[in-house]
Amino acid sequence: MADHTTSWHPGEPCWADITVTDIERSKKFYSEVFGWDYEGGDPKFGGYTNATIDGRMVAAMAPPMPGWEQQSRWVVYLATNDIAATHEAVKAAGGQPIMEPMAVGDFGSMGLWLDPTGSLFGAWQGDEHKGFAVVDEPGSVAWCDYMT
């Protein structure tokens, strides 16, 4: 097992989530493929649902946010120790903000951007939620590949 309980180093993939138009159908699919269980989904948090293996978080899914209707897609988040500085660095390098950095309760802070070619990525500054709780184990993340 490769449990992960500490903060991720800046720039490391630390979390992934998927926007889906049908949560129940997607939960069934990923349960059958990866053996995921689920927790959360509270409407107070936009229906954000954590996927788990043996109670350890491996990813999440949520319906599109109002005004963000789009096709389903995965987003990989890269760790940062300073979401505001990451935001400024992305803009200075030619990236386009899609979601300005914001706090997500006590869990941490996030932002979403497009790189100069239009590929979506996120950054996560963990607080209570560090990101992946397990990696390199069946059903968990083992590799992130970015096509642009």
C-alpha positions as CSV (number, residue, x, y, z in Angstrom):
1,M,0.0,0.0,0.0
2,A,1.0,3.6,-0.6
3,D,-1.0,5.6,1.9
4,H,-0.4,9.3,1.7
5,T,-1.1,11.5,4.8
6,T,1.1,14.5,4.4
7,S,1.0,17.5,2.1
8,W,2.2,17.0,-1.5
9,H,5.2,18.8,-2.8
10,P,4.5,21.8,-5.1
11,G,3.9,20.7,-8.6
12,E,3.1,17.1,-7.8
13,P,-0.3,15.8,-9.0
14,C,-2.3,15.7,-5.7
15,W,-5.9,15.3,-6.7
16,A,-8.3,14.6,-9.5
17,D,-12.0,15.0,-10.0
18,I,-14.4,14.6,-12.8
19,T,-17.4,16.7,-13.8
20,V,-20.3,14.4,-14.8
21,T,-23.8,15.0,-15.9
22,D,-25.2,11.8,-14.2
23,I,-23.7,11.1,-10.8
24,E,-25.4,7.8,-10.2
25,R,-24.5,6.4,-13.6
26,S,-20.9,7.5,-13.1
27,K,-20.7,6.1,-9.6
28,K,-21.9,2.7,-10.9
29,F,-19.4,2.8,-13.8
30,Y,-16.4,3.6,-11.6
31,S,-17.4,1.2,-8.9
32,E,-17.6,-1.6,-11.4
33,V,-14.2,-0.6,-13.1
34,F,-12.1,0.4,-10.0
35,G,-14.1,-0.9,-7.0
36,W,-14.7,2.6,-5.7
37,D,-17.1,3.4,-2.8
38,Y,-18.4,6.9,-2.2
39,E,-19.0,9.4,0.5
40,G,-20.3,12.9,0.6
41,G,-22.5,14.3,-2.2
42,D,-24.1,16.9,0.1
43,P,-26.0,19.5,-2.0
44,K,-24.4,22.1,0.3
45,F,-21.1,21.3,-1.4
46,G,-22.6,21.2,-4.9
47,G,-23.0,17.4,-4.8
48,Y,-19.2,16.9,-4.6
49,T,-18.8,13.1,-4.0
50,N,-15.5,11.6,-2.9
51,A,-14.5,8.2,-4.3
52,T,-12.8,5.9,-1.8
53,I,-11.0,2.6,-1.5
54,D,-11.1,1.0,1.9
55,G,-12.2,4.5,3.3
56,R,-9.2,6.3,1.7
57,M,-10.0,9.1,-0.8
58,V,-8.8,8.5,-4.4
59,A,-10.7,11.0,-6.5
60,A,-14.1,12.8,-6.7
61,M,-16.9,13.6,-9.0
62,A,-19.6,16.3,-9.1
63,P,-22.2,17.6,-11.4
64,P,-21.4,20.7,-13.5
65,M,-21.6,24.0,-11.5
66,P,-24.4,26.3,-12.5
67,G,-23.3,28.2,-15.6
68,W,-20.5,25.7,-16.2
69,E,-22.5,23.2,-18.3
70,Q,-19.9,21.3,-20.2
71,Q,-19.1,17.8,-21.3
72,S,-17.8,15.5,-18.7
73,R,-14.0,15.8,-18.1
74,W,-11.3,14.9,-15.6
75,V,-9.2,17.6,-14.0
76,V,-5.8,16.9,-12.4
77,Y,-4.8,19.3,-9.6
78,L,-1.2,20.1,-8.9
79,A,-0.1,20.9,-5.4
80,T,0.8,24.4,-4.4
81,N,1.8,26.0,-1.1
82,D,0.5,29.4,-2.2
83,I,-2.5,29.4,-4.5
84,A,-2.4,33.2,-5.0
85,A,1.3,33.0,-6.2
86,T,0.4,30.1,-8.4
87,H,-2.5,32.2,-9.9
88,E,-0.1,35.1,-10.7
89,A,2.5,32.7,-12.2
90,V,0.0,31.1,-14.4
91,K,-1.3,34.5,-15.7
92,A,2.3,35.7,-16.2
93,A,3.1,32.6,-18.3
94,G,0.1,33.1,-20.6
95,G,-2.5,31.0,-18.8
96,Q,-6.2,32.0,-18.6
97,P,-8.0,31.8,-15.3
98,I,-11.2,29.8,-15.5
99,M,-12.0,29.8,-11.7
100,E,-10.2,32.4,-9.6
101,P,-8.5,30.9,-6.5
102,M,-11.0,30.3,-3.8
103,A,-11.2,28.7,-0.4
104,V,-13.2,25.4,-0.2
105,G,-14.3,25.5,3.5
106,D,-11.5,24.2,5.7
107,F,-10.5,21.7,3.1
108,G,-8.1,23.9,1.2
109,S,-8.0,26.3,-1.7
110,M,-8.3,25.7,-5.4
111,G,-8.1,27.4,-8.8
112,L,-8.7,26.3,-12.4
113,W,-6.9,27.6,-15.5
114,L,-6.4,26.9,-19.2
115,D,-2.8,26.7,-20.4
116,P,-1.9,28.7,-23.6
117,T,-3.1,25.8,-25.8
118,G,-6.5,25.6,-24.0
119,S,-5.9,22.5,-21.8
120,L,-7.6,22.7,-18.4
121,F,-5.7,22.1,-15.1
122,G,-6.1,22.9,-11.5
123,A,-4.0,23.7,-8.4
124,W,-4.8,22.7,-4.9
125,Q,-3.4,24.1,-1.7
126,G,-4.4,21.5,0.9
127,D,-5.5,22.2,4.4
128,E,-7.7,19.5,6.0
129,H,-7.9,17.7,2.7
130,K,-4.4,17.0,1.5
131,G,-5.4,15.3,-1.8
132,F,-5.0,11.6,-2.7
133,A,-5.0,9.5,0.4
134,V,-3.6,6.5,-1.4
135,V,-1.6,6.1,-4.7
136,D,0.0,3.3,-6.6
137,E,-2.6,0.7,-5.5
138,P,-5.3,-0.9,-7.6
139,G,-8.1,1.6,-8.1
140,S,-6.0,4.6,-7.2
141,V,-4.0,7.0,-9.3
142,A,-0.7,5.6,-10.5
143,W,0.1,7.9,-13.5
144,C,-1.0,11.3,-14.7
145,D,-0.5,12.1,-18.4
146,Y,-1.2,15.6,-19.7
147,M,-2.0,15.9,-23.4
148,T,-2.0,19.4,-24.8
